[in-house]
Amino acid sequence: MKCPFCSYEESKVIDSRPTDEGEKIRRRRECISCGKRFTTYEIIESVPIIVVKKDKSRQAFDRVKLFNGMLRACEKRPVSIEQIDKVVSDIEADLQNSLDREVTSVRIGELVMDKLKELDEVAYVRFASVYRQFKDINTFMDELHKLLGEK
């Protein structure tokens, strides 16, 4: 690490501790040449996830958009904001941990439905009805019968 005072190329780490819930590491350093101390922050460089939409267009993964969609599905249901945020974090972590940098919106939708099915069945059906674009009451009933069949 280059010293900000004398531009010497080497320094030693005196203290190291995590900050921001483990997202960054704060390092206190001392220049080997001039002896002055300075602080550096180290963060994980994340590679953006690209979502391939049904029309083949591409856009960056948007955590807020996913959160808002789930929030609408869970409206007036006994699901806390913390639970929704955890599900969104879990889905984002799954996508980051996969080796794919491009993921289809279909895959994200399926992940959301799997998580919602465990969290709240009514929210699951609400999300599925919009996501799968139920055409009529029979399609809706088919999904309900599948859900009841799994129990």
N, C-alpha and C positions, 0 to 999 in steps of 0.2 A: 504494500500500500504506500503510495507516494505521500510524503510529508507535505502538508499545506504551507508550512513555514519556510523550509529550506529545499524542498523538492527532492530530498533523498529518497531512494527507491525502497528502503527497508525500514520496517518498524516492528515492534513486538507488541503482542496483545497483553494488556495488564488485567483487564476485567471483561467479562462477556456475560450478557444476560438477555433473556427474551423480553420483548415488549409487545404491545398490541395483541394480547392473547396468543402469543407464539407466532405471529405473522412476520415479525422482524426480529433481528438480533442486534442489540446495541453492543458495540465493542469500543472499549477505551484502549487507545494505543499510545505508545511512546516511541518517538523517532530515535533510531540508534545513533544518528549523527549529531543532532542538535539537542536531544533530550526533551524536547517539548512534547506535550500531550495533546491528543485530539481524539474526537469521537467519530466513529463511522457506523453506518447502519447497513445491515445485510438483509435483503429480501429475496424470496423465491421468485424467480422469473417464470411467470405462467404463460403457456402457449394458448392463444385464444382458440376457443371452440367455434367452429363454423357450422351453422345449422343449414341443412339443405331442405328447402321447403318443397311442398308438393308440386309447385310449378317449376321446380328445378332452380329457382333463384337461391342465392346464398346471403346469409347475414350472420353477424356475430351473435353468439349466445347471449341472451339478455335475462339475467337472473330476476330482475324486477318484473319483466313480462310474465315469466313463469309463476312468480309469487302472486301477482295480481289475478291470473287465471285461476289459481287454486283458491285464492281468497274469495272470488266470486262463487265458486262451487261450494265452499264451506260457509257461505253466508247464512246466518241464523241457525247454525249447527253448533253443537258443543265441541268445537275444535278451536284451540287457542292459537293465537298468532305465533307463539313459540313452536307449537307443533308443526304449523305450516312452514315456518322458517327452517326447522330441522329437516323436513322432507325435501325442501328446495336445496338445502346444503348437501343432503345425502345424494340427491340426483346430480348436482353439480360435481360432487366428488367422484361419483361413478363415471361421469363423462370425462373428467380430467384424468382419472386413473386408467381409462381405456387407451389403447394405442392409437385410436382413430382421432384425427384432428377435425374430421368432418363427420357429422352425425345427422341423420334424417329427423325431420320433425315428427315422423311417425314413431321412431324409437323413443323420443322424448315423451310423446303422448302416451305410449304404452307404459313407460316407467312411472309417469304420473298416475295413471289409472291403477297400476299395481299397488302403489303406495296409498292412494286414496281408498282402495278397497279394504285395506287393513285399518285405516284410520276412521273412516265413516262411510257407510254404504250409501247413504243418501247423497253425500257429496260426490261419491264415485259415479252414481247414476246421472247426476246433474252434469258432471264433467263429460262423461261418456256420451250423453245426448247431444252436446254441442260438438265434441271432438269427432264423433262418428257420424254426425249429421243425420240423426234419426229422421226418416222421411215421414213416418206415420206412427200410429199407436201400436201397430203390430210389431214394428222393429223395437219399440220401447219395451213392449211386453216380452219379446224374445230375450232381451238383455236381462230383464228382471227374473225370468225363468232360469236363465243360466246362473244368475247370482244365487237364487234359491236352491238350485241343484247342487251347488258347491258346498252348501251347509250341511 
